[in-house]
Amino acid sequence: MHQLGVYMKVVAKRASGGDVTLFDDEYSFEEQIIHRIDPVEMAAGDTVDVECTYENDTGTTVTFGDSSFSEMCFAGLLHYPPRNAGSFVCVR
C-alpha cells in the first residue's frame, strides 16, 4: 500500500480448512515495518488472501499503480525451500 493505506489483513487459507491469520493490523506509509511471523506449512491448493483498507480524503480518484500517489495491495512473504527459480511473484 501507499499513502492512503490504513489497514492490512493477510490470511493463509488451507484447502483442508484451518485458516491462519498471518497479519491483521494498522498500516502506516511512514512506518513500513517488516513483521516476523511464525512459519506456516502450506500445501498444494492453499492460498494467501491479502485485504487492504484505504482512506481516500484527497477528493480525487486514485488508481492502481506503483507510484506513491497511486495504490496497490501486496504482502511480501518468503517461501522455503525455494521453488520455481526465476519467479518471485505469485498472483491469481
Secondary structure, DSSP 8 states (H G I E B T S, - for coil): --TTEEEEEEEEE-TTS--EEEEEEE--TT-------------TT-EEEEEEEE---SSS---BSSSTTSB--------SS--STT------
